[in-house]
Amino acid sequence: MSLAHAILGFLLQAERTGYDLKTSCFDRCMTYLWSADQAQIYRTLDKLVEQGWITYKVEIQSDRPNRKVYSVTEAGKAELTQWLQSPQPIPTVRDPLPIQLFFSAHISNEATIHLLERQLAARREKLAECEQIELPTLSNLTANREQLMQRLVLELAIRKEQTYIDWLKTAIEVLTQDALNPSPPAAILDTPA
C-alpha cells in the first residue's frame, strides 16, 4: 500500500496535522491494516507538498509551537481518484513466522510449540482489538457509504486474524501429536528446478 495515498485519503476526509495523521488516523483507524511512524508520515507529507498533491497553512499558537495543517489540492484529489481505480498487484507478505516454522525441524517440538503459542496469544490480542472497533455492521441500513467501506475492510482484517489463529491451533495440534509419536527427522531434499 502506498503511504502517500493513505495520507491523501485521510486529508480528503478532513484537514489534519502530521500529529493528527499519526494519532487519530494511523494509530486509531488503520492500526489493524497499516502502521506508520511519525518520521515516515512527515517525510511523506514533505514529498506530497513537493508534488503539489497537498498544501498546508501554518497555524500560529501562543502556548505551543506553530503547527502545519495539511489539505489536499485538486491535483492530489485527481491522484487519489486515479489510484483508487487502479488494480493492485497481489502483495508478497513477509511474515517471518512461516519461515521459522519451515526450518523448525532443527529445534524441538516443544520450542516450536512455545513459539507458536506466543504468536497465537498475540494474534488473539490483535483480533480482540479489531473486534472492539466501533463501526456499523454490514447489515445496518443506517450506515453511510464511508462506514460501509470501512466495515468491509475491518471484516477482512478480522477474517485474516481468525484464519491465522485457526492455522496456529492446527499447527500446535500437529506438533503436539508429533511430539507424542516421534519419528526420525526428515532430511531437507534438493528438488531439481
Secondary structure, DSSP 8 states (H G I E B T S, - for coil): --HHHHHHHHHHHS-B-HHHIIIIIITTTSTTT----HHHHHHHHHHHHHHTSEEEEEE--SSS--EEEEEE-HHHHHHHHHHHTS---------HHHHHHHTGGGS-HHHHHHHHHHHHHHHHHHHHHHHHS----TT-TT--HHHHHHHHHHHHHHHHHHHHHHHHHHHHHHHHHHHHS------------
